[in-house]
Amino acid sequence: MSFSGRRFSTNKAPGSAAVLADSELNSQIHRQFRDAHEGHRPHAGLDPSRASTGVVWCTERANEYGFSDDPDSWANLGQGAPEADDDIPGSFKRPKQLDISVNAREYGPTAGIKSLRVAIANLYNAHHRKGKASQYSWENVAVVPGGRAGLIRIAAVLNNAYLGFFIPDYTAYNEMLSLFRNFAAIPSPLSEEDGYHIHPDKIAEEISRGTSVILTSNPRNPTGQVVANPRLAEIQDICRDRATLIMDEFYGGYNYTSNCDGKTVSAADNIEDVDEDDVLIIDGLTKRFRLPGWRVAWILGPKEFIKAIGSCGSYLDGGTNVPFQEAAIPMLDPDLVLNEMKALQTHFKAKRDYVLGRLKEIGFKFKHVPDSTFYIWLDLSGLPAEINDGLNFFQKCLQQKVIVVPGIFFDLNPAKRRDLFDSPCHHFVRLSYGPKMAHLERGLDGIERIVKRYFNDPSASRIVRKALTVHAVTLSQTSRTVGTTQSTKMSSLMVREDKQRIQASQVSQDWWIYLCDGCLYGCTDIEGEKAKNGRDTGKGSFAARAQSAVDSRENKENMDPLSSTPRKTGQGQGGQGQGQGGAGQGGAGQGSAA
């Protein structure tokens, strides 16, 4: 497929002339994304038939790097899932086996079993409706098999309407908003400058131009910000009797704005009449109860809505697994949930603070501290051009066995109605601190290696950008023979640039470094671990093996990493052979000429 004459850059400011960025035009991951998503072809928009959500697409790319073969050795900071073990202090133990009743063998009601619906209504009345005349009943609750199924059910019962949604937001909305023709989806971008907050004035503006349904996550995925009272109450007042408000509250328990007192953020606090206020609330066991595998979620709303939502499950999804519904009932005791939320908030706030601290040490800056969820909306714009967009940064992370989600997936584009070339989400990735601390440490170590290579060490970054060939091996602790090269721990590497030697970078790592043009492709650690583990050693020089890794990728791309012209190979200075200041002797050798 030829891309000649097409524009791909998303680095340009709105209204400026198109700029072809080499870091994107010649990037394997950018071409892979464009092939799978029509939103990066001249008529933009995501294609649900090719890639369902950003996380799925990212996982597929990670599998190409070996993630599915050995997931425990990776740091998956892309999947939007909290740690599910019983290791959080103060958290109740999750069931490890189920006592399945005879009734659970039968088909269950598509709106959920009554006993669970009663328990959910009681939980919301205890935590959000105390002292209010209007109380939820079991008829205000529908149990659904997961959040996505709940969203699809809601979409199925909406009338002809303009539906407003915000950018950025949860990637799965894209498919929900694309599948149904009973409403037209209208995007409304939020401003980075004020922390992507949803202002009441913005809601009023949307309604004034005819929007009658508004969909949003709160707390917000991916930005980690929450719309809390009194602003949330003002938004609900504006929508009352004028628009249906769909509130995705799966992260309501991950609230760090009230000193980890267990308070859950919910629009249920501000509803005047549970049967008259057109507010649909969706939540479940997935996030705040840390049971994503159970696929038990719920929708609260007026009885008329809930009756329709329950019925449409008969032709959409068939209903929720009955044994897990029965097992969920004792977990929803209001006092138990309050204590659980206190433990959850304390634990995840500590993880948030750790991750933010590490990222700041690495050099990232934050205009706004996330006050909810377990996500960080990481701004890459301050990084060098090679890694300052979400897709290229994502690929570099894969080479370090780290998964993140490029920000462009959160620029929702249902039904391919918009051009994504100027996406405001382009220079971001979403990073999850949902996993356990050991995975967070591993992932941040990988991110630190990437940034140091390209940003903190200007000379090394310059070498990479010019695609110079530098062959070196470093092994901490002991020296070892690899092929004909005797390698020792070195405090610095002397490399050749334009026939002049310059000081590059200090190297002191527990893994092998291939400092060559292959660094663009991340020869460390995946390739490096092979050498460290004794594979592919003993035959041929290290340089030959490093060059082989580069060549295998060049065969796929047939292009120099940072140039639009094919690579020319030949004999020249600066190739294999150690010169003065290196780990041996030598001179000119085989290498690549840019």
C-alpha positions in Angstrom: 0.0 0.0 0.0 1.5 3.4 -1.0 1.3 6.4 1.2 2.8 8.8 -1.3 1.2 12.2 -1.2 -0.9 11.6 1.9 -0.5 13.5 5.1 0.1 11.6 8.3 1.5 14.1 10.7 -0.5 15.0 13.8 2.3 17.3 15.1 1.0 20.3 13.3 -1.1 23.0 14.9 -4.7 23.5 13.6 -4.7 25.6 10.6 -1.0 25.2 9.8 0.4 23.5 6.7 0.7 19.7 6.8 4.1 18.5 7.9 5.4 15.0 7.2 7.1 13.9 10.4 9.8 11.3 9.6 9.3 9.8 13.1 5.7 8.9 12.0 6.0 8.5 8.2 8.8 5.8 8.6 7.5 4.3 11.8 6.5 0.6 11.7 3.9 1.1 14.4 2.3 4.1 12.7 2.0 2.2 9.4 0.5 -0.8 11.3 -2.0 1.5 13.0 -3.0 3.2 9.7 -3.5 -0.1 8.1 -5.9 -1.2 10.8 -7.7 2.1 11.3 -9.3 4.1 8.6 -9.1 7.1 10.9 -5.6 7.6 9.7 -6.5 7.4 6.0 -7.8 10.5 4.1 -11.4 9.9 5.4 -10.7 9.4 9.1 -12.5 7.2 11.7 -11.9 4.0 13.6 -13.0 0.8 12.0 -14.6 -1.5 14.6 -14.4 -4.5 12.2 -10.6 -4.3 12.4 -9.9 -3.3 16.0 -12.5 -3.2 18.7 -10.9 -1.1 21.4 -7.5 0.4 22.1 -6.6 -2.1 24.7 -7.3 -5.0 22.4 -5.2 -3.6 19.6 -2.4 -2.8 22.0 -2.5 -6.4 23.4 -2.3 -7.8 19.9 0.8 -5.8 19.2 2.3 -6.9 22.5 1.6 -10.5 21.6 3.8 -10.0 18.5 6.6 -9.2 20.9 6.0 -12.3 23.0 3.6 -11.0 25.7 1.2 -14.0 25.4 4.1 -16.5 25.8 5.4 -15.0 29.0 3.0 -12.4 30.5 4.5 -12.5 33.9 7.8 -11.0 32.6 6.0 -8.0 31.3 4.6 -4.9 32.9 1.1 -4.5 31.6 0.2 -0.8 32.3 -2.3 -0.7 29.5 -5.1 -3.0 30.6 -7.7 -1.1 32.6 -7.8 -3.6 35.5 -7.0 -3.3 39.2 -4.9 -5.9 41.0 -7.2 -8.7 42.0 -5.3 -10.5 44.8 -6.3 -10.5 48.4 -3.2 -8.5 49.5 -4.7 -5.0 50.1 -4.7 -4.3 53.9 -8.2 -3.9 55.2 -9.9 -5.4 52.1 -12.3 -8.3 52.5 -11.3 -11.7 51.1 -12.9 -12.6 47.8 -14.6 -16.0 47.4 -12.3 -18.8 46.1 -15.2 -21.2 45.5 -18.9 -20.9 44.9 -21.8 -22.8 46.4 -24.1 -23.1 43.4 -27.8 -23.5 44.1 -30.2 -25.6 42.1 -31.9 -22.4 40.9 -28.6 -21.2 39.5 -28.7 -24.0 37.0 -31.7 -22.5 35.3 -31.9 -19.5 33.0 -31.9 -16.3 35.0 -34.0 -13.2 34.5 -32.4 -10.9 31.9 -32.8 -8.0 34.3 -31.0 -10.0 37.0 -32.1 -12.0 40.0 -34.4 -10.1 42.4 -32.2 -10.7 45.5 -29.2 -9.0 44.0 -31.3 -6.1 42.6 -32.6 -5.6 46.2 -29.0 -5.6 47.6 -27.8 -3.0 45.0 -30.8 -0.7 45.7 -30.1 -0.9 49.4 -26.4 -0.1 48.9 -27.2 3.1 47.0 -29.9 4.1 49.4 -27.5 3.7 52.4 -24.6 5.5 50.8 -26.4 8.1 48.6 -30.1 8.5 49.5 -30.1 8.8 53.3 -32.8 11.2 54.5 -34.3 11.6 51.0 -37.9 10.9 50.3 -37.3 9.1 47.0 -35.6 5.8 47.5 -34.4 3.2 45.0 -36.2 -0.1 44.8 -35.3 -3.4 43.1 -37.3 -2.2 40.1 -34.9 0.6 39.6 -32.0 -1.8 39.0 -31.0 -4.0 36.1 -28.1 -6.5 36.4 -26.0 -6.8 33.2 -23.1 -9.0 32.2 -20.4 -6.3 32.3 -20.1 -2.6 31.6 -20.0 -2.9 27.8 -23.1 -5.0 27.8 -24.8 -2.4 29.9 -23.8 0.4 27.6 -25.1 -1.6 24.6 -28.4 -2.2 26.3 -28.8 1.5 27.1 -28.0 2.4 23.5 -30.6 -0.1 22.3 -33.5 1.7 24.1 -32.6 5.3 23.4 -35.0 7.2 21.1 -34.0 9.2 18.1 -31.7 11.8 19.6 -28.5 13.8 19.4 -26.1 12.2 21.9 -23.3 14.3 23.2 -20.0 12.8 24.4 -16.7 14.2 25.5 -13.1 13.8 24.3 -11.1 12.1 25.6 -13.2 9.3 27.1 -13.5 5.5 27.4 -12.5 3.7 24.2 -15.4 1.3 24.2 -17.9 4.1 23.7 -16.6 4.3 20.2 -18.2 0.9 19.3 -21.4 1.6 21.2 -21.9 4.9 19.4 -21.2 3.3 16.0 -23.5 0.4 16.2 -26.9 2.1 16.5 -28.6 4.4 14.1 -31.3 5.6 16.5 -29.1 8.5 17.6 -26.4 10.8 16.2 -23.3 11.1 18.3 -21.8 14.6 18.7 -18.3 15.0 20.1 -17.4 17.8 22.5 -13.6 18.2 23.2 -12.5 19.1 26.6 -9.6 21.5 27.4 -6.3 20.2 28.7 -5.6 23.6 30.2 -8.3 23.2 32.9 -7.8 19.5 33.5 -10.4 18.2 31.1 -13.2 19.3 33.4 -16.8 19.1 32.3 -18.2 22.6 33.1 -21.9 23.2 33.7 -21.8 25.9 31.0 -20.6 23.3 28.5 -23.6 21.1 29.4 -26.0 23.9 28.9 -24.4 24.8 25.6 -24.8 21.2 24.4 -28.5 21.1 25.4 -29.2 24.5 23.8 -28.1 23.1 20.4 -30.4 20.1 20.6 -28.5 17.5 22.5 -31.0 15.3 24.5 -28.7 12.5 25.7 -25.3 13.0 27.4 -22.8 10.2 28.0 -19.7 10.5 30.2 -17.5 8.6 32.5 -17.2 10.0 36.0 -14.6 9.7 37.5 -13.1 10.1 34.1 -11.2 7.6 32.0 -8.4 8.3 30.9 -7.6 11.6 32.5 -8.1 10.5 36.2 -10.2 13.6 37.0 -13.6 13.6 38.8 -16.6 15.9 38.5 -17.7 16.2 42.1 -20.3 18.2 44.0 -21.3 21.0 43.8 -20.4 21.0 40.1 -22.0 17.6 39.5 -25.2 18.7 41.2 -25.3 21.8 39.0 -24.9 19.7 35.9 -27.7 17.4 37.0 -30.0 20.4 37.6 -29.3 21.7 34.1 -30.2 18.3 32.6 -33.3 17.7 34.7 -36.4 17.5 32.4 -34.2 18.5 29.4 -31.8 15.6 28.8 -31.0 12.0 29.7 -27.7 11.8 31.6 -25.8 8.5 31.3 -23.2 8.3 34.0 -20.5 5.6 33.8 -19.4 5.4 37.5 -17.2 2.3 37.4 -14.3 4.2 39.0 -16.5 6.0 41.7 -14.7 4.1 44.5 -11.3 5.3 43.4 -11.8 8.8 44.8 -8.9 10.6 46.5 -10.6 13.9 47.1 -12.0 13.2 50.5 -9.0 11.9 52.5 -9.7 8.2 51.7 -12.8 8.1 53.9 -14.5 5.6 51.7 -16.9 8.1 50.0 -17.9 7.0 46.5 -18.6 9.6 43.9 -22.1 9.1 42.4 -24.8 11.1 40.7 -27.3 9.2 43.0 -26.5 11.9 45.6 -28.3 14.6 43.6 -31.3 12.8 42.2 -34.6 14.3 43.3 -36.9 11.6 42.2 -35.5 8.2 41.2 -38.4 7.6 38.8 -38.5 11.1 37.3 -34.9 12.2 36.9 -33.6 10.8 33.7 -30.2 9.7 35.1 -28.9 6.2 34.3 -26.0 5.1 36.5 -23.8 2.1 35.4 -21.3 0.4 37.8 -20.5 -3.1 38.9 -18.0 -5.5 40.6 -15.4 -4.9 37.9 -13.4 -2.0 39.1 -14.1 -1.0 42.7 -14.7 -4.6 43.9 -11.7 -5.7 41.8 -13.6 -8.6 40.2 -13.4 -8.0 36.4 -13.6 -11.7 35.6 -17.0 -12.1 37.2 -18.8 -9.9 34.6 -21.4 -8.6 37.0 -22.5 -5.0 36.6 -25.7 -3.0 37.1 -27.7 0.0 35.8 -29.8 2.2 38.1 -32.5 4.5 36.7 -36.2 5.2 36.4 -38.4 2.1 36.4 -39.6 2.7 32.9 -36.0 2.8 31.6 -35.0 -0.3 33.6 -37.9 -2.3 32.4 -36.9 -1.7 28.8 -33.2 -2.3 29.6 -34.0 -5.6 31.3 -36.1 -6.8 28.4 -33.6 -6.0 25.6 -31.2 -8.3 27.3 -33.2 -11.2 25.9 -32.0 -10.4 22.3 -28.6 -8.8 23.1 -26.7 -10.8 25.7 -29.0 -13.3 27.5 -28.4 -12.0 31.0 -25.8 -12.3 33.7 -24.3 -15.6 35.1 -26.6 -16.6 37.9 -24.1 -18.3 40.3 -21.9 -15.1 40.3 -25.0 -13.0 41.0 -25.8 -15.0 44.0 -22.2 -14.8 45.2 -22.2 -11.0 44.9 -25.1 -10.4 47.3 -23.1 -10.6 50.6 -20.4 -8.3 49.2 -22.9 -5.4 49.0 -23.5 -4.9 52.7 -23.2 -1.1 53.0 -20.8 -1.2 56.0 -18.6 -3.8 54.4 -18.5 -1.7 51.2 -17.6 1.4 53.1 -14.6 -0.3 54.8 -13.6 -1.8 51.4 -13.6 1.6 49.8 -11.4 3.1 52.6 -8.9 0.3 52.0 -9.1 0.7 48.3 -8.5 4.4 48.3 -5.6 4.3 50.7 -3.9 1.6 48.8 -4.3 3.1 45.3 -3.6 6.6 46.3 -0.2 5.4 47.6 0.4 3.7 44.3 -0.6 6.9 42.4 1.8 8.9 44.5 4.6 6.4 43.8 4.1 6.4 40.1 3.8 10.2 39.8 7.0 10.5 41.9 8.9 8.2 39.6 7.6 9.9 36.5 8.6 13.3 37.8 12.1 11.9 38.5 12.3 10.7 35.0 11.5 14.2 33.7 7.8 14.2 33.0 5.7 17.2 34.1 2.1 17.3 35.2 -0.2 20.3 34.9 -2.9 18.5 36.9 -2.6 15.7 39.5 -5.2 12.9 38.9 -7.6 12.8 41.8 -9.5 9.6 41.0 -9.4 6.3 38.9 -6.1 4.5 38.6 -5.0 6.1 35.4 -2.4 8.8 34.5 -2.8 10.7 31.3 0.8 11.1 30.4 1.9 14.0 28.3 4.8 13.1 25.9 5.1 16.5 24.2 8.3 17.4 26.0 10.1 14.3 24.7 12.3 14.2 21.5 10.4 13.8 18.3 11.2 10.1 17.9 9.1 9.3 21.0 6.8 12.2 21.6 3.7 10.7 20.1 1.7 7.9 21.6 2.2 5.3 18.9 6.0 5.6 18.7 6.3 5.7 22.5 4.0 2.6 22.7 6.3 0.7 20.4 9.4 1.6 22.3 7.6 0.4 25.5 6.9 -2.9 23.9 10.6 -3.4 23.3 11.1 -2.9 27.0 8.2 -5.4 27.8 5.9 -2.6 28.9 2.4 -2.0 27.7 0.7 1.4 27.6 -2.2 2.7 25.5 -1.6 5.4 22.9 -3.8 8.5 23.6 -5.3 8.5 20.1 -7.6 5.6 21.0 -9.4 7.9 23.5 -10.2 10.4 20.8 -13.5 8.8 20.1 -14.6 8.9 16.5 -17.8 6.8 16.0 -19.0 6.1 12.5 -15.9 7.6 11.0 -17.3 11.1 10.9 -14.1 13.0 11.8 -10.5 13.5 10.7 -8.1 12.3 13.4 -5.0 13.9 11.9 -5.1 16.8 14.4 -6.0 14.7 17.4 -5.5 16.5 20.7 -4.8 13.1 22.2 -1.8 12.3 19.9 1.0 13.3 22.3 -0.4 11.3 25.2 -0.5 7.7 26.5 -2.7 6.3 29.2 -0.8 4.6 31.9 -2.5 2.4 34.5 -1.4 2.0 38.1 -3.9 -0.7 38.6 -1.4 -3.6 38.6 0.6 -4.7 41.7 3.6 -2.6 42.8 6.2 -5.0 41.4 4.7 -4.6 37.9 4.6 -0.8 38.3 8.3 -0.7 39.3 9.2 -2.9 36.3 7.2 -0.8 33.9 8.6 2.5 35.2 12.1 1.1 34.9 11.5 0.4 31.3 10.0 3.8 30.7 13.1 5.4 32.4 15.4 3.5 30.1 13.6 4.8 27.0 13.6 8.4 28.1 17.2 8.4 29.2 18.3 7.0 25.9 16.5 9.7 23.9 16.2 12.6 26.2 18.4 12.8 29.2 21.5 11.9 27.2 21.7 14.3 24.3 24.8 12.8 22.8 23.4 9.3 22.8 20.2 10.6 21.3 22.1 12.4 18.6 23.9 9.2 17.7 20.6 7.3 17.4 19.0 10.0 15.3 21.9 9.9 12.8 21.7 6.2 12.8 25.5 5.7 13.4 26.7 2.2 13.9 28.3 1.6 17.2 28.8 -1.9 18.4 29.4 -2.4 22.1 28.6 -4.9 24.8 28.4 -4.2 28.5 27.9 -6.7 31.2 27.9 -5.7 34.9 29.5 -7.8 37.5 31.8 -10.1 35.5 33.4 -10.1 32.1 32.4 -12.7 29.6 33.5 -13.6 26.1 30.9 -13.2 23.4 32.1 -14.5 20.1 35.6 -12.9 19.7 34.8 -9.9 21.8 36.0 -9.7 25.4 33.4 -7.5 27.3 33.9 -5.8 30.6 32.0 -3.3 32.6 32.8 0.1 31.2 32.1 3.5 32.7 31.8 5.1 29.3 31.8 4.2 25.6 33.8 6.0 23.0 31.9 6.2 19.7 32.6 7.6 16.3 30.6 10.5 14.9 31.7 12.1 11.6 35.1 10.6 12.1 35.5 12.2 15.5 35.2 10.5 18.9 32.8 11.9 21.4 31.8 10.9 24.9 28.5 9.1 24.8 26.9 7.8 27.9 27.7 6.1 31.1 26.7 2.5 31.1 26.1 0.6 34.2 23.2 -1.9 33.8 22.3 -5.4 34.6 21.5 -6.1 31.0 23.4 -6.0 27.7 23.3 -2.8 25.6 23.5 -2.8 21.8 24.5 0.7 21.0 23.9 0.8 17.3 21.3 2.0 14.9 19.3 -0.9 16.1 18.7 1.1 19.3 15.9 2.7 17.4 14.2 -0.6 17.5 15.1 -1.3 21.1 17.7 -4.1 20.7 17.7 -4.0 24.5 16.2 -6.0 26.5 14.4 -8.6 24.4 17.4 -9.3 22.2 19.8 -8.6 25.0 18.2 -11.1 27.4 18.8 -13.8 24.7 22.5 -13.1 24.9 22.5 -12.8 28.7 20.8 -16.1 29.0 23.4 -17.8 26.8 21.5 -18.1 23.6 23.0 -17.1 20.3 26.4 -16.8 21.8 29.7 -18.4 20.8 29.2 -17.9 17.0 29.9 -14.7 15.2 30.6 -11.3 16.6 28.2 -9.4 18.8 28.1 -6.7 16.0 26.9 -9.3 13.5 24.1 -10.3 15.8 23.1 -6.7 16.5 23.2 -5.9 12.8 21.1 -9.0 12.2 18.4 -7.7 14.5 18.4 -4.4 12.6 18.4 -6.1 9.2 15.4 -8.3 10.1 13.4 -5.2 10.9 14.7 -3.3 7.8 13.4 -6.2 5.7 9.9 -5.4 7.0 10.2 -1.7 6.6 12.8 -1.4 3.7 13.5 2.0 5.0 16.1 3.7 7.1 14.6 4.4 10.5 14.7 8.2 10.3 15.0 8.9 6.6 12.6 8.6 3.7 15.4 7.0 1.6 16.4 3.3 1.5 19.4 2.5 3.7 22.8 2.0 1.9 25.1 -0.6 3.4 28.8 -0.9 2.8 32.2 -0.8 4.3 33.2 2.1 6.4 34.7 3.4 9.5 33.0 3.1 12.8 31.9 -0.5 12.4 33.0 -3.7 14.2 36.4 -3.5 15.8 37.3 -1.7 19.0 39.2 1.5 18.7 41.0 3.4 21.4 39.0 3.9 24.5 37.0 0.8 23.7 37.3 -2.8 25.1 40.1 -3.9 22.8 41.9 -3.0 19.6 40.9 -2.6 16.0 39.9 0.0 13.6 37.8 0.1 10.5 35.4 -2.7 9.9 32.1 -3.7 8.4 29.3 -1.2 9.1 26.5 0.8 7.7 26.8 4.0 5.8 23.9 6.3 6.2 
